[in-house]
Amino acid sequence: MPFEVKLPDIGEGVAEGEIVRWLVKPGDTVREDQPLVEVMTDKANVEIPSPRAGTIAALLVEEGKVVPVGTVLVAIAVAGDGATATPAVRQIARELGVALERVPGTGPGGRITSDDVRRAATGGPAPRGGAEQRIPLRGLRRTIAEAMRRSLDTAAHFTFVAECDMSAVAAHLRDARARRGEAAQGLTYLAYVIKALVDPLRAFPLLNARLDDAAQEIVLHRDLHVGFATATADGLTVPVVRDVDRRPLLSIAAEIKRLAAAARDGSIALADLKGATFTVTSTGARGGLLATPIIHHPQVAILGLHEVKKKPVVVDDAIVAREMTNLSLSLDHRVVDGAVGADFLYAVIARLAEPGPWLDAGDIT
């Protein structure tokens, strides 16, 4: 009988996974530990390796399906069991234009038979052309869609926007890069914003919280773990900078750089995507005037950082050029009142306007 490979218990409380992409097809010879399939779990792609060497007898779950831990994913014919996808079946599949990886096998151990191939071909070739293209909602994109819908269905969203003078931060950033050279090249406005959150989140603990709907309790977090939205080729993901209250500025900047790179190349660990208590989303140089961020469920607040650029502003009755931005704070109004959110945001803005008092030598050494 073929060896059955099941979706393993990946840990971190993961109970199910989505089959994103098969890396093998029936008839392929595989070695032990060779990756078989990409599975999406809680915003992280993981590859399931082959526990045996042999030949792929059948793929038992289609791409795009979400299955629980313990589901049999693939059957592997190991040496001596004689149960493969036979050359004759592969020839029939080629003649009929059938992709074997999409054919469920009904033979022993899930083996694909010639009858299975003929049944799959009865529907004829897929239609071509037409005025539209359909792209399956899979992987990270489906996870994002589900998370956004859950957030909007659950939280009572309210967004408050205010201007922020980043001139002093911009000057500090230029000075740090000049003095620290390569060590400070990864320093960004985002790192300053995350560092500036520490005292306001301590002063306004309702912003560093979640609502336990089942227990009808507001849960205040003692830890300060800040997620930051990162664009990847597959969609938006949210790595987490842990313990920001215990990190100097350059450490925060280095961690942002490490996590963003790992998210973009697909190597980020599942643990680096969990446990955020507050989130910041930075729209960067193309951020426009403002956006209304969607809260990262089950958190109760998210801060949006927009483009920083020189604008004319009035200072002491004189018009001067200052580095300005808009900050947008979305709140779950079930937990945080607008006045509390405004006080929190103005506390963050005050710190960014004068970074000197809260940035000591340890932040850039």
C-alpha positions in Angstrom: 0.0 0.0 0.0 1.3 3.5 -0.7 2.5 5.6 2.2 0.0 8.3 3.2 1.3 11.8 4.0 -1.0 13.7 6.3 -1.1 17.4 7.1 1.0 17.5 10.3 0.4 19.4 13.5 2.5 22.4 12.8 2.0 23.9 16.3 1.2 27.4 17.4 -2.5 26.4 17.7 -2.9 25.8 14.0 -5.9 23.5 13.4 -6.1 23.6 9.6 -4.2 24.7 6.5 -4.9 25.7 2.9 -3.3 23.8 0.0 -1.7 26.7 -1.8 0.5 24.9 -4.4 1.6 21.4 -5.2 5.3 21.1 -5.8 5.1 17.6 -7.3 2.7 15.7 -9.6 1.6 12.0 -9.9 4.4 9.9 -11.3 7.2 12.1 -9.9 10.1 10.4 -8.1 10.8 12.1 -4.8 13.6 11.8 -2.3 13.2 11.9 1.5 12.7 15.4 2.8 11.9 16.9 -0.6 9.2 19.6 -0.4 5.9 18.2 -1.6 3.4 21.0 -1.1 3.0 24.6 0.1 0.4 25.1 2.9 -0.9 28.4 4.2 -1.5 28.6 7.9 -2.3 31.8 9.7 -0.6 34.1 7.2 2.6 32.0 6.9 3.4 29.6 4.0 5.1 26.4 5.1 6.4 23.5 3.0 5.5 19.9 3.9 8.5 17.6 3.2 8.3 14.0 2.0 8.9 11.6 4.9 9.7 8.8 2.4 11.5 8.3 -0.9 9.4 6.9 -3.7 7.0 7.8 -6.4 3.9 10.1 -6.1 0.9 7.8 -6.5 -1.8 10.4 -6.1 -2.5 13.9 -4.9 -5.5 13.7 -2.7 -6.4 17.4 -2.0 -6.9 20.0 -4.6 -5.1 23.4 -4.6 -7.2 26.0 -2.8 -8.9 23.5 -0.4 -8.7 24.1 3.4 -8.3 20.9 5.4 -7.9 20.0 9.0 -4.7 18.7 10.6 -4.5 14.9 10.0 -6.0 15.0 6.5 -4.2 12.7 4.0 -2.7 14.9 1.4 -0.7 12.6 -0.9 0.0 8.9 -1.4 3.6 7.9 -2.1 4.5 4.5 -3.5 7.7 3.5 -1.7 10.2 1.0 -3.2 8.7 -2.5 -3.5 5.0 -1.8 -3.1 4.3 -1.6 -6.8 1.6 1.0 -6.5 2.4 3.9 -8.8 0.7 6.0 -11.4 1.5 3.9 -14.3 3.2 4.9 -17.6 0.0 3.7 -19.4 -2.2 6.1 -17.3 0.2 9.0 -18.0 0.0 8.3 -21.7 -3.8 8.3 -21.7 -3.7 11.6 -19.7 -1.4 13.2 -22.3 -3.6 12.1 -25.2 -6.8 13.4 -23.5 -5.2 16.6 -22.2 -5.9 15.8 -18.6 -3.7 17.2 -15.8 -3.0 14.2 -13.5 -2.5 16.4 -10.4 -6.2 17.4 -10.6 -7.5 13.9 -10.9 -8.7 12.1 -7.7 -7.6 8.5 -7.7 -10.0 5.7 -7.0 -7.6 2.8 -7.2 -5.9 1.1 -4.3 -4.2 3.6 -2.0 -5.6 6.5 -4.1 -3.9 5.3 -7.3 -5.1 7.0 -10.4 -6.6 4.6 -12.9 -7.2 4.9 -16.6 -11.0 5.1 -15.8 -10.3 8.0 -13.5 -8.5 9.9 -16.3 -11.3 9.2 -18.8 -13.9 10.4 -16.4 -11.9 13.6 -15.8 -11.8 14.1 -19.6 -15.5 13.8 -20.2 -16.2 17.4 -19.6 -14.0 18.3 -22.5 -11.2 21.0 -22.6 -11.6 24.1 -20.6 -13.1 27.0 -22.6 -10.6 29.6 -23.8 -10.9 33.3 -24.6 -13.8 35.3 -23.3 -14.1 38.8 -21.8 -12.9 37.9 -18.3 -10.3 36.0 -16.4 -11.0 34.3 -13.1 -8.2 34.1 -10.5 -8.8 31.7 -7.5 -8.9 33.4 -4.1 -6.2 31.4 -2.4 -3.3 31.5 0.0 -2.4 34.8 1.6 -5.0 36.7 -0.5 -7.8 34.6 0.9 -6.4 34.9 4.4 -6.4 38.7 4.0 -9.9 38.8 2.7 -11.2 36.7 5.6 -9.3 38.8 8.1 -10.6 42.1 6.7 -14.1 40.9 6.6 -13.9 39.6 10.2 -12.5 43.0 11.4 -15.2 45.0 9.6 -18.0 42.6 10.8 -16.8 42.7 14.4 -15.3 46.0 15.3 -17.1 49.4 15.4 -14.6 51.3 13.3 -13.9 55.0 13.9 -10.9 56.9 12.4 -9.3 60.1 13.8 -6.8 62.0 11.7 -4.3 64.7 12.8 -1.3 66.5 11.3 2.2 65.7 12.7 5.4 67.8 12.4 8.2 65.3 11.7 10.9 68.0 11.2 12.8 67.1 14.4 12.6 63.4 13.6 13.8 64.1 10.1 16.8 66.0 11.4 17.6 63.3 14.0 17.4 60.6 11.3 19.8 62.5 9.0 22.2 63.1 11.9 22.1 59.4 13.0 22.8 58.3 9.5 25.7 60.7 9.2 27.2 59.7 12.6 26.5 56.0 12.5 27.0 55.2 8.8 26.0 51.7 7.7 24.6 50.9 11.2 21.9 53.5 10.8 21.1 53.1 7.1 18.1 50.9 7.9 16.7 53.7 10.1 13.2 54.9 8.9 10.4 57.0 10.0 8.5 53.9 10.9 11.1 53.0 13.5 10.7 56.4 15.2 6.9 56.0 15.2 7.1 52.6 16.8 9.5 53.9 19.4 7.3 56.9 20.1 4.3 54.6 20.9 5.8 53.2 24.1 4.8 55.9 26.6 1.4 56.7 25.1 0.5 53.0 25.0 1.4 52.8 28.7 -0.6 56.0 29.5 -3.6 54.8 27.5 -3.8 51.0 28.0 -7.1 50.7 26.3 -5.3 51.2 23.0 -3.0 48.2 23.8 -5.9 45.8 24.3 -8.4 43.3 22.7 -12.0 42.6 23.3 -12.9 39.0 24.3 -16.4 38.8 22.9 -17.2 35.4 24.3 -16.3 36.5 27.9 -17.4 40.1 27.4 -14.1 41.3 28.8 -11.6 43.9 27.7 -8.1 42.3 27.9 -5.3 44.8 28.6 -1.9 43.6 27.4 1.2 44.2 29.6 3.5 43.4 26.7 4.2 45.9 23.9 4.4 43.9 20.7 3.9 46.1 17.6 3.0 44.7 14.2 3.7 46.6 11.0 2.0 46.0 7.7 4.3 44.8 5.0 3.6 44.5 1.3 4.7 41.3 -0.3 4.3 39.8 -3.8 1.4 37.7 -2.5 -0.3 40.4 -0.4 -0.1 42.3 2.9 1.3 40.6 5.9 2.0 41.8 9.5 5.3 40.9 11.1 5.7 41.7 14.8 8.5 43.6 16.6 8.4 42.2 20.1 9.0 44.1 23.3 9.4 47.5 21.7 9.6 49.1 25.2 12.9 47.3 25.8 14.5 48.0 22.4 16.6 51.0 21.5 15.8 52.8 18.3 18.4 51.1 16.1 17.3 47.7 17.4 13.8 48.4 16.3 15.0 49.5 12.9 17.1 46.4 12.4 14.2 44.2 13.4 11.9 45.9 11.0 14.4 45.4 8.2 14.9 41.7 9.1 11.2 40.9 9.4 10.2 42.8 6.2 12.9 41.0 4.2 11.8 37.6 5.6 8.2 38.4 4.8 9.0 39.3 1.2 11.1 36.3 0.5 8.7 33.9 2.1 11.1 32.7 4.9 9.4 34.4 7.8 8.7 32.2 10.8 5.1 31.7 12.0 6.1 33.0 15.5 7.1 36.3 13.9 3.5 36.9 12.7 1.8 36.3 16.0 1.2 38.1 19.2 0.9 41.8 18.1 -0.9 44.0 20.6 -1.0 47.1 18.4 -0.3 47.7 14.7 1.2 50.4 12.5 0.7 50.6 8.8 2.9 52.9 6.7 1.8 53.9 3.3 5.2 55.3 2.3 6.0 57.8 -0.3 2.9 57.1 -2.3 0.6 57.4 0.7 -1.4 60.4 -0.4 -3.0 62.6 2.2 -4.6 59.9 4.5 -6.1 56.5 4.6 -8.5 54.8 7.0 -6.7 51.7 8.2 -8.7 48.5 9.0 -8.1 47.2 12.5 -6.0 44.0 12.7 -8.5 41.8 14.6 -8.6 41.1 17.5 -6.7 44.3 18.4 -8.7 47.5 19.0 -6.5 50.2 17.3 -4.2 50.7 14.3 -2.1 53.7 13.4 -1.6 54.8 9.8 1.6 56.7 8.9 1.5 58.6 5.6 4.0 60.4 3.3 6.4 62.8 5.1 7.1 65.8 2.9 7.8 69.5 3.2 4.8 71.8 3.4 4.3 75.4 4.3 3.0 75.8 7.8 2.5 78.7 10.2 5.0 78.8 13.1 5.1 81.9 15.3 3.0 83.9 12.8 5.5 83.1 10.0 5.1 80.7 7.1 7.9 78.2 7.1 8.7 74.9 5.4 8.3 71.9 7.7 8.5 68.1 7.2 4.8 67.2 7.8 2.7 64.1 7.7 -0.8 62.9 8.6 -1.4 60.2 11.2 -4.7 58.3 11.0 -5.8 56.3 14.0 -8.6 53.7 13.5 -10.3 52.6 16.8 -12.8 49.9 17.8 -15.4 52.3 19.3 -16.8 49.5 21.4 -13.6 49.8 23.5 -12.0 53.2 22.9 -13.9 56.4 22.9 -13.0 59.1 20.3 -11.7 61.5 23.0 -9.4 58.8 24.4 -8.1 58.0 21.0 -7.5 61.7 20.2 -5.6 62.2 23.4 -3.5 59.1 22.6 -2.7 60.3 19.1 -1.8 63.8 20.3 0.6 62.2 22.8 2.3 60.3 20.0 2.4 63.5 17.9 4.0 65.5 20.8 6.8 62.9 21.1 7.5 62.9 17.4 7.6 66.7 17.4 10.3 66.7 20.1 12.2 63.4 20.0 15.2 64.6 22.0 13.7 64.0 25.6 12.8 60.4 24.9 15.7 59.3 22.6 18.8 58.8 24.7 22.3 57.8 23.7 21.4 54.2 23.9 19.0 54.5 21.0 21.8 55.2 18.5 24.8 53.4 20.0 
